[in-house]
Amino acid sequence: MDVAELGAALRARRKSLNLTQGETADLADISTRVLSDLENGRETVRLDILTAVSSALGMTLSLQVTGT
């Protein structure tokens, strides 16, 4: 999953919960601008921000390691 796909998945989840960007940003304790940048693939994904947003949206994170 690339950054754009990740952002789209977060946006889709937020909208399915009928949350605004402002409400979601408040729940994640981040700025609306950071959330907007993340949803639009413009933000470098920091693990702490991604964890906060996914938690605010009731999502879990998992790591998939693929062979080389």
PDB file of N, CA, C and O in Angstrom:
ATOM      1  N   MET A   1       0.856  -1.175   0.000  1.00  0.00           N
ATOM      2  CA  MET A   1       0.000   0.000   0.000  1.00  0.00           C
ATOM      3  C   MET A   1       0.897   1.231   0.000  1.00  0.00           C
ATOM      4  O   MET A   1       1.783   1.370   0.843  1.00  0.00           O
ATOM      5  N   ASP A   2       0.657   2.115  -0.950  1.00  0.00           N
ATOM      6  CA  ASP A   2       1.448   3.342  -0.979  1.00  0.00           C
ATOM      7  C   ASP A   2       0.740   4.439  -0.188  1.00  0.00           C
ATOM      8  O   ASP A   2      -0.355   4.229   0.334  1.00  0.00           O
ATOM      9  N   VAL A   3       1.367   5.599  -0.104  1.00  0.00           N
ATOM     10  CA  VAL A   3       0.853   6.696   0.708  1.00  0.00           C
ATOM     11  C   VAL A   3      -0.518   7.176   0.222  1.00  0.00           C
ATOM     12  O   VAL A   3      -1.386   7.501   1.033  1.00  0.00           O
ATOM     13  N   ALA A   4      -0.711   7.219  -1.089  1.00  0.00           N
ATOM     14  CA  ALA A   4      -1.999   7.657  -1.630  1.00  0.00           C
ATOM     15  C   ALA A   4      -3.111   6.674  -1.274  1.00  0.00           C
ATOM     16  O   ALA A   4      -4.214   7.086  -0.917  1.00  0.00           O
ATOM     17  N   GLU A   5      -2.827   5.388  -1.368  1.00  0.00           N
ATOM     18  CA  GLU A   5      -3.817   4.364  -1.016  1.00  0.00           C
ATOM     19  C   GLU A   5      -4.142   4.406   0.470  1.00  0.00           C
ATOM     20  O   GLU A   5      -5.297   4.256   0.868  1.00  0.00           O
ATOM     21  N   LEU A   6      -3.120   4.610   1.281  1.00  0.00           N
ATOM     22  CA  LEU A   6      -3.323   4.712   2.722  1.00  0.00           C
ATOM     23  C   LEU A   6      -4.221   5.900   3.045  1.00  0.00           C
ATOM     24  O   LEU A   6      -5.166   5.781   3.824  1.00  0.00           O
ATOM     25  N   GLY A   7      -3.921   7.033   2.447  1.00  0.00           N
ATOM     26  CA  GLY A   7      -4.736   8.223   2.668  1.00  0.00           C
ATOM     27  C   GLY A   7      -6.177   8.020   2.250  1.00  0.00           C
ATOM     28  O   GLY A   7      -7.098   8.437   2.952  1.00  0.00           O
ATOM     29  N   ALA A   8      -6.372   7.380   1.108  1.00  0.00           N
ATOM     30  CA  ALA A   8      -7.730   7.117   0.616  1.00  0.00           C
ATOM     31  C   ALA A   8      -8.484   6.186   1.563  1.00  0.00           C
ATOM     32  O   ALA A   8      -9.680   6.366   1.790  1.00  0.00           O
ATOM     33  N   ALA A   9      -7.789   5.196   2.115  1.00  0.00           N
ATOM     34  CA  ALA A   9      -8.422   4.267   3.056  1.00  0.00           C
ATOM     35  C   ALA A   9      -8.827   4.990   4.340  1.00  0.00           C
ATOM     36  O   ALA A   9      -9.905   4.741   4.882  1.00  0.00           O
ATOM     37  N   LEU A  10      -7.970   5.877   4.822  1.00  0.00           N
ATOM     38  CA  LEU A  10      -8.294   6.637   6.031  1.00  0.00           C
ATOM     39  C   LEU A  10      -9.483   7.569   5.776  1.00  0.00           C
ATOM     40  O   LEU A  10     -10.380   7.677   6.611  1.00  0.00           O
ATOM     41  N   ARG A  11      -9.485   8.235   4.628  1.00  0.00           N
ATOM     42  CA  ARG A  11     -10.584   9.137   4.280  1.00  0.00           C
ATOM     43  C   ARG A  11     -11.901   8.362   4.176  1.00  0.00           C
ATOM     44  O   ARG A  11     -12.930   8.808   4.684  1.00  0.00           O
ATOM     45  N   ALA A  12     -11.861   7.213   3.521  1.00  0.00           N
ATOM     46  CA  ALA A  12     -13.073   6.400   3.361  1.00  0.00           C
ATOM     47  C   ALA A  12     -13.613   5.963   4.731  1.00  0.00           C
ATOM     48  O   ALA A  12     -14.822   5.998   4.959  1.00  0.00           O
ATOM     49  N   ARG A  13     -12.737   5.559   5.623  1.00  0.00           N
ATOM     50  CA  ARG A  13     -13.167   5.145   6.964  1.00  0.00           C
ATOM     51  C   ARG A  13     -13.758   6.326   7.720  1.00  0.00           C
ATOM     52  O   ARG A  13     -14.799   6.199   8.364  1.00  0.00           O
ATOM     53  N   ARG A  14     -13.093   7.478   7.640  1.00  0.00           N
ATOM     54  CA  ARG A  14     -13.595   8.670   8.332  1.00  0.00           C
ATOM     55  C   ARG A  14     -14.993   9.021   7.833  1.00  0.00           C
ATOM     56  O   ARG A  14     -15.893   9.300   8.626  1.00  0.00           O
ATOM     57  N   LYS A  15     -15.164   9.004   6.522  1.00  0.00           N
ATOM     58  CA  LYS A  15     -16.467   9.338   5.954  1.00  0.00           C
ATOM     59  C   LYS A  15     -17.524   8.303   6.310  1.00  0.00           C
ATOM     60  O   LYS A  15     -18.687   8.654   6.512  1.00  0.00           O
ATOM     61  N   SER A  16     -17.137   7.029   6.392  1.00  0.00           N
ATOM     62  CA  SER A  16     -18.103   5.990   6.762  1.00  0.00           C
ATOM     63  C   SER A  16     -18.586   6.164   8.195  1.00  0.00           C
ATOM     64  O   SER A  16     -19.678   5.722   8.552  1.00  0.00           O
ATOM     65  N   LEU A  17     -17.766   6.809   9.007  1.00  0.00           N
ATOM     66  CA  LEU A  17     -18.129   7.098  10.400  1.00  0.00           C
ATOM     67  C   LEU A  17     -18.820   8.454  10.535  1.00  0.00           C
ATOM     68  O   LEU A  17     -19.155   8.878  11.642  1.00  0.00           O
ATOM     69  N   ASN A  18     -19.031   9.134   9.403  1.00  0.00           N
ATOM     70  CA  ASN A  18     -19.645  10.469   9.383  1.00  0.00           C
ATOM     71  C   ASN A  18     -18.897  11.471  10.255  1.00  0.00           C
ATOM     72  O   ASN A  18     -19.505  12.279  10.957  1.00  0.00           O
ATOM     73  N   LEU A  19     -17.572  11.404  10.198  1.00  0.00           N
ATOM     74  CA  LEU A  19     -16.736  12.343  10.940  1.00  0.00           C
ATOM     75  C   LEU A  19     -16.149  13.371   9.976  1.00  0.00           C
ATOM     76  O   LEU A  19     -15.805  13.046   8.839  1.00  0.00           O
ATOM     77  N   THR A  20     -16.041  14.588  10.435  1.00  0.00           N
ATOM     78  CA  THR A  20     -15.354  15.616   9.656  1.00  0.00           C
ATOM     79  C   THR A  20     -13.853  15.480   9.892  1.00  0.00           C
ATOM     80  O   THR A  20     -13.412  14.783  10.806  1.00  0.00           O
ATOM     81  N   GLN A  21     -13.090  16.151   9.062  1.00  0.00           N
ATOM     82  CA  GLN A  21     -11.647  16.168   9.293  1.00  0.00           C
ATOM     83  C   GLN A  21     -11.340  16.818  10.646  1.00  0.00           C
ATOM     84  O   GLN A  21     -10.455  16.362  11.368  1.00  0.00           O
ATOM     85  N   GLY A  22     -12.059  17.862  10.979  1.00  0.00           N
ATOM     86  CA  GLY A  22     -11.835  18.536  12.257  1.00  0.00           C
ATOM     87  C   GLY A  22     -12.100  17.630  13.441  1.00  0.00           C
ATOM     88  O   GLY A  22     -11.322  17.594  14.394  1.00  0.00           O
ATOM     89  N   GLU A  23     -13.197  16.902  13.380  1.00  0.00           N
ATOM     90  CA  GLU A  23     -13.528  15.986  14.476  1.00  0.00           C
ATOM     91  C   GLU A  23     -12.484  14.880  14.603  1.00  0.00           C
ATOM     92  O   GLU A  23     -12.070  14.525  15.707  1.00  0.00           O
ATOM     93  N   THR A  24     -12.067  14.345  13.469  1.00  0.00           N
ATOM     94  CA  THR A  24     -11.075  13.274  13.476  1.00  0.00           C
ATOM     95  C   THR A  24      -9.731  13.791  13.972  1.00  0.00           C
ATOM     96  O   THR A  24      -9.052  13.124  14.753  1.00  0.00           O
ATOM     97  N   ALA A  25      -9.355  14.965  13.520  1.00  0.00           N
ATOM     98  CA  ALA A  25      -8.092  15.562  13.967  1.00  0.00           C
ATOM     99  C   ALA A  25      -8.116  15.786  15.479  1.00  0.00           C
ATOM    100  O   ALA A  25      -7.122  15.532  16.160  1.00  0.00           O
ATOM    101  N   ASP A  26      -9.241  16.260  16.002  1.00  0.00           N
ATOM    102  CA  ASP A  26      -9.362  16.451  17.449  1.00  0.00           C
ATOM    103  C   ASP A  26      -9.207  15.127  18.190  1.00  0.00           C
ATOM    104  O   ASP A  26      -8.510  15.057  19.202  1.00  0.00           O
ATOM    105  N   LEU A  27      -9.856  14.079  17.688  1.00  0.00           N
ATOM    106  CA  LEU A  27      -9.756  12.767  18.323  1.00  0.00           C
ATOM    107  C   LEU A  27      -8.331  12.220  18.303  1.00  0.00           C
ATOM    108  O   LEU A  27      -7.904  11.542  19.237  1.00  0.00           O
ATOM    109  N   ALA A  28      -7.606  12.520  17.238  1.00  0.00           N
ATOM    110  CA  ALA A  28      -6.238  12.036  17.080  1.00  0.00           C
ATOM    111  C   ALA A  28      -5.210  12.986  17.676  1.00  0.00           C
ATOM    112  O   ALA A  28      -4.020  12.672  17.711  1.00  0.00           O
ATOM    113  N   ASP A  29      -5.663  14.151  18.148  1.00  0.00           N
ATOM    114  CA  ASP A  29      -4.791  15.178  18.721  1.00  0.00           C
ATOM    115  C   ASP A  29      -3.724  15.633  17.719  1.00  0.00           C
ATOM    116  O   ASP A  29      -2.545  15.754  18.048  1.00  0.00           O
ATOM    117  N   ILE A  30      -4.177  15.878  16.491  1.00  0.00           N
ATOM    118  CA  ILE A  30      -3.314  16.418  15.446  1.00  0.00           C
ATOM    119  C   ILE A  30      -4.053  17.587  14.796  1.00  0.00           C
ATOM    120  O   ILE A  30      -5.235  17.805  15.062  1.00  0.00           O
ATOM    121  N   SER A  31      -3.364  18.327  13.955  1.00  0.00           N
ATOM    122  CA  SER A  31      -4.025  19.442  13.270  1.00  0.00           C
ATOM    123  C   SER A  31      -4.827  18.929  12.076  1.00  0.00           C
ATOM    124  O   SER A  31      -4.540  17.870  11.518  1.00  0.00           O
ATOM    125  N   THR A  32      -5.827  19.702  11.708  1.00  0.00           N
ATOM    126  CA  THR A  32      -6.629  19.364  10.534  1.00  0.00           C
ATOM    127  C   THR A  32      -5.750  19.358   9.287  1.00  0.00           C
ATOM    128  O   THR A  32      -5.949  18.537   8.391  1.00  0.00           O
ATOM    129  N   ARG A  33      -4.799  20.250   9.225  1.00  0.00           N
ATOM    130  CA  ARG A  33      -3.896  20.311   8.067  1.00  0.00           C
ATOM    131  C   ARG A  33      -3.100  19.021   7.920  1.00  0.00           C
ATOM    132  O   ARG A  33      -2.961  18.503   6.812  1.00  0.00           O
ATOM    133  N   VAL A  34      -2.576  18.497   9.029  1.00  0.00           N
ATOM    134  CA  VAL A  34      -1.810  17.251   8.971  1.00  0.00           C
ATOM    135  C   VAL A  34      -2.706  16.109   8.489  1.00  0.00           C
ATOM    136  O   VAL A  34      -2.290  15.297   7.663  1.00  0.00           O
ATOM    137  N   LEU A  35      -3.934  16.047   9.006  1.00  0.00           N
ATOM    138  CA  LEU A  35      -4.855  15.003   8.579  1.00  0.00           C
ATOM    139  C   LEU A  35      -5.179  15.154   7.095  1.00  0.00           C
ATOM    140  O   LEU A  35      -5.193  14.163   6.366  1.00  0.00           O
ATOM    141  N   SER A  36      -5.435  16.359   6.645  1.00  0.00           N
ATOM    142  CA  SER A  36      -5.716  16.599   5.236  1.00  0.00           C
ATOM    143  C   SER A  36      -4.543  16.167   4.367  1.00  0.00           C
ATOM    144  O   SER A  36      -4.734  15.504   3.347  1.00  0.00           O
ATOM    145  N   ASP A  37      -3.335  16.537   4.765  1.00  0.00           N
ATOM    146  CA  ASP A  37      -2.142  16.138   4.018  1.00  0.00           C
ATOM    147  C   ASP A  37      -1.996  14.622   3.991  1.00  0.00           C
ATOM    148  O   ASP A  37      -1.626  14.053   2.964  1.00  0.00           O
ATOM    149  N   LEU A  38      -2.283  13.967   5.104  1.00  0.00           N
ATOM    150  CA  LEU A  38      -2.193  12.508   5.173  1.00  0.00           C
ATOM    151  C   LEU A  38      -3.223  11.866   4.246  1.00  0.00           C
ATOM    152  O   LEU A  38      -2.897  10.952   3.488  1.00  0.00           O
ATOM    153  N   GLU A  39      -4.452  12.339   4.308  1.00  0.00           N
ATOM    154  CA  GLU A  39      -5.513  11.782   3.466  1.00  0.00           C
ATOM    155  C   GLU A  39      -5.248  11.990   1.976  1.00  0.00           C
ATOM    156  O   GLU A  39      -5.698  11.200   1.146  1.00  0.00           O
ATOM    157  N   ASN A  40      -4.526  13.041   1.644  1.00  0.00           N
ATOM    158  CA  ASN A  40      -4.256  13.358   0.241  1.00  0.00           C
ATOM    159  C   ASN A  40      -2.873  12.914  -0.227  1.00  0.00           C
ATOM    160  O   ASN A  40      -2.429  13.290  -1.312  1.00  0.00           O
ATOM    161  N   GLY A  41      -2.199  12.117   0.593  1.00  0.00           N
ATOM    162  CA  GLY A  41      -0.910  11.569   0.202  1.00  0.00           C
ATOM    163  C   GLY A  41       0.224  12.555   0.179  1.00  0.00           C
ATOM    164  O   GLY A  41       1.258  12.295  -0.436  1.00  0.00           O
ATOM    165  N   ARG A  42       0.052  13.698   0.844  1.00  0.00           N
ATOM    166  CA  ARG A  42       1.093  14.727   0.855  1.00  0.00           C
ATOM    167  C   ARG A  42       1.940  14.693   2.118  1.00  0.00           C
ATOM    168  O   ARG A  42       2.993  15.328   2.170  1.00  0.00           O
ATOM    169  N   GLU A  43       1.505  13.977   3.118  1.00  0.00           N
ATOM    170  CA  GLU A  43       2.200  13.949   4.405  1.00  0.00           C
ATOM    171  C   GLU A  43       3.096  12.718   4.476  1.00  0.00           C
ATOM    172  O   GLU A  43       2.667  11.612   4.147  1.00  0.00           O
ATOM    173  N   THR A  44       4.327  12.911   4.902  1.00  0.00           N
ATOM    174  CA  THR A  44       5.179  11.770   5.194  1.00  0.00           C
ATOM    175  C   THR A  44       4.556  11.053   6.379  1.00  0.00           C
ATOM    176  O   THR A  44       4.241  11.670   7.396  1.00  0.00           O
ATOM    177  N   VAL A  45       4.383   9.769   6.242  1.00  0.00           N
ATOM    178  CA  VAL A  45       3.663   9.007   7.256  1.00  0.00           C
ATOM    179  C   VAL A  45       4.573   8.749   8.446  1.00  0.00           C
ATOM    180  O   VAL A  45       5.521   7.967   8.370  1.00  0.00           O
ATOM    181  N   ARG A  46       4.265   9.420   9.539  1.00  0.00           N
ATOM    182  CA  ARG A  46       4.958   9.165  10.801  1.00  0.00           C
ATOM    183  C   ARG A  46       4.133   8.154  11.575  1.00  0.00           C
ATOM    184  O   ARG A  46       2.906   8.243  11.615  1.00  0.00           O
ATOM    185  N   LEU A  47       4.802   7.205  12.182  1.00  0.00           N
ATOM    186  CA  LEU A  47       4.106   6.128  12.874  1.00  0.00           C
ATOM    187  C   LEU A  47       3.222   6.644  14.001  1.00  0.00           C
ATOM    188  O   LEU A  47       2.120   6.131  14.192  1.00  0.00           O
ATOM    189  N   ASP A  48       3.673   7.640  14.748  1.00  0.00           N
ATOM    190  CA  ASP A  48       2.856   8.153  15.854  1.00  0.00           C
ATOM    191  C   ASP A  48       1.573   8.805  15.348  1.00  0.00           C
ATOM    192  O   ASP A  48       0.516   8.663  15.963  1.00  0.00           O
ATOM    193  N   ILE A  49       1.665   9.521  14.227  1.00  0.00           N
ATOM    194  CA  ILE A  49       0.473  10.149  13.653  1.00  0.00           C
ATOM    195  C   ILE A  49      -0.457   9.091  13.081  1.00  0.00           C
ATOM    196  O   ILE A  49      -1.668   9.136  13.297  1.00  0.00           O
ATOM    197  N   LEU A  50       0.109   8.147  12.356  1.00  0.00           N
ATOM    198  CA  LEU A  50      -0.702   7.076  11.776  1.00  0.00           C
ATOM    199  C   LEU A  50      -1.403   6.270  12.867  1.00  0.00           C
ATOM    200  O   LEU A  50      -2.569   5.907  12.717  1.00  0.00           O
ATOM    201  N   THR A  51      -0.709   5.995  13.944  1.00  0.00           N
ATOM    202  CA  THR A  51      -1.304   5.267  15.069  1.00  0.00           C
ATOM    203  C   THR A  51      -2.444   6.069  15.686  1.00  0.00           C
ATOM    204  O   THR A  51      -3.500   5.510  15.985  1.00  0.00           O
ATOM    205  N   ALA A  52      -2.247   7.359  15.880  1.00  0.00           N
ATOM    206  CA  ALA A  52      -3.283   8.207  16.480  1.00  0.00           C
ATOM    207  C   ALA A  52      -4.521   8.286  15.591  1.00  0.00           C
ATOM    208  O   ALA A  52      -5.646   8.194  16.082  1.00  0.00           O
ATOM    209  N   VAL A  53      -4.317   8.455  14.292  1.00  0.00           N
ATOM    210  CA  VAL A  53      -5.446   8.562  13.367  1.00  0.00           C
ATOM    211  C   VAL A  53      -6.180   7.232  13.270  1.00  0.00           C
ATOM    212  O   VAL A  53      -7.409   7.191  13.318  1.00  0.00           O
ATOM    213  N   SER A  54      -5.432   6.153  13.135  1.00  0.00           N
ATOM    214  CA  SER A  54      -6.095   4.848  13.024  1.00  0.00           C
ATOM    215  C   SER A  54      -6.863   4.517  14.291  1.00  0.00           C
ATOM    216  O   SER A  54      -7.951   3.945  14.220  1.00  0.00           O
ATOM    217  N   SER A  55      -6.327   4.860  15.432  1.00  0.00           N
ATOM    218  CA  SER A  55      -7.027   4.633  16.699  1.00  0.00           C
ATOM    219  C   SER A  55      -8.297   5.474  16.765  1.00  0.00           C
ATOM    220  O   SER A  55      -9.344   4.987  17.192  1.00  0.00           O
ATOM    221  N   ALA A  56      -8.209   6.725  16.345  1.00  0.00           N
ATOM    222  CA  ALA A  56      -9.382   7.608  16.350  1.00  0.00           C
ATOM    223  C   ALA A  56     -10.484   7.078  15.439  1.00  0.00           C
ATOM    224  O   ALA A  56     -11.667   7.325  15.672  1.00  0.00           O
ATOM    225  N   LEU A  57     -10.085   6.348  14.400  1.00  0.00           N
ATOM    226  CA  LEU A  57     -11.041   5.809  13.446  1.00  0.00           C
ATOM    227  C   LEU A  57     -11.425   4.356  13.752  1.00  0.00           C
ATOM    228  O   LEU A  57     -12.161   3.732  12.986  1.00  0.00           O
ATOM    229  N   GLY A  58     -10.928   3.822  14.868  1.00  0.00           N
ATOM    230  CA  GLY A  58     -11.255   2.450  15.245  1.00  0.00           C
ATOM    231  C   GLY A  58     -10.599   1.413  14.354  1.00  0.00           C
ATOM    232  O   GLY A  58     -11.140   0.327  14.149  1.00  0.00           O
ATOM    233  N   MET A  59      -9.436   1.750  13.826  1.00  0.00           N
ATOM    234  CA  MET A  59      -8.705   0.847  12.937  1.00  0.00           C
ATOM    235  C   MET A  59      -7.473   0.325  13.655  1.00  0.00           C
ATOM    236  O   MET A  59      -7.005   0.929  14.620  1.00  0.00           O
ATOM    237  N   THR A  60      -6.954  -0.790  13.187  1.00  0.00           N
ATOM    238  CA  THR A  60      -5.704  -1.319  13.723  1.00  0.00           C
ATOM    239  C   THR A  60      -4.655  -1.325  12.620  1.00  0.00           C
ATOM    240  O   THR A  60      -4.977  -1.369  11.433  1.00  0.00           O
ATOM    241  N   LEU A  61      -3.414  -1.280  13.032  1.00  0.00           N
ATOM    242  CA  LEU A  61      -2.304  -1.318  12.092  1.00  0.00           C
ATOM    243  C   LEU A  61      -1.665  -2.700  12.139  1.00  0.00           C
ATOM    244  O   LEU A  61      -1.603  -3.335  13.191  1.00  0.00           O
ATOM    245  N   SER A  62      -1.200  -3.145  11.004  1.00  0.00           N
ATOM    246  CA  SER A  62      -0.433  -4.387  10.974  1.00  0.00           C
ATOM    247  C   SER A  62       0.706  -4.218   9.973  1.00  0.00           C
ATOM    248  O   SER A  62       0.631  -3.418   9.040  1.00  0.00           O
ATOM    249  N   LEU A  63       1.725  -4.971  10.190  1.00  0.00           N
ATOM    250  CA  LEU A  63       2.910  -4.917   9.336  1.00  0.00           C
ATOM    251  C   LEU A  63       3.007  -6.225   8.591  1.00  0.00           C
ATOM    252  O   LEU A  63       2.972  -7.303   9.185  1.00  0.00           O
ATOM    253  N   GLN A  64       3.131  -6.118   7.279  1.00  0.00           N
ATOM    254  CA  GLN A  64       3.283  -7.302   6.469  1.00  0.00           C
ATOM    255  C   GLN A  64       4.668  -7.268   5.852  1.00  0.00           C
ATOM    256  O   GLN A  64       4.993  -6.343   5.109  1.00  0.00           O
ATOM    257  N   VAL A  65       5.479  -8.256   6.149  1.00  0.00           N
ATOM    258  CA  VAL A  65       6.824  -8.326   5.630  1.00  0.00           C
ATOM    259  C   VAL A  65       6.823  -9.291   4.460  1.00  0.00           C
ATOM    260  O   VAL A  65       6.351 -10.423   4.568  1.00  0.00           O
ATOM    261  N   THR A  66       7.352  -8.833   3.357  1.00  0.00           N
ATOM    262  CA  THR A  66       7.427  -9.688   2.178  1.00  0.00           C
ATOM    263  C   THR A  66       8.871 -10.064   1.917  1.00  0.00           C
ATOM    264  O   THR A  66       9.784  -9.317   2.267  1.00  0.00           O
ATOM    265  N   GLY A  67       9.080 -11.205   1.313  1.00  0.00           N
ATOM    266  CA  GLY A  67      10.433 -11.659   0.995  1.00  0.00           C
ATOM    267  C   GLY A  67      11.022 -10.865  -0.140  1.00  0.00           C
ATOM    268  O   GLY A  67      10.309 -10.200  -0.892  1.00  0.00           O
ATOM    269  N   THR A  68      12.322 -10.939  -0.256  1.00  0.00           N
ATOM    270  CA  THR A  68      13.007 -10.229  -1.337  1.00  0.00           C
ATOM    271  C   THR A  68      13.279 -11.126  -2.501  1.00  0.00           C
ATOM    272  O   THR A  68      13.851 -10.685  -3.498  1.00  0.00           O
TER     273      THR A  68
END
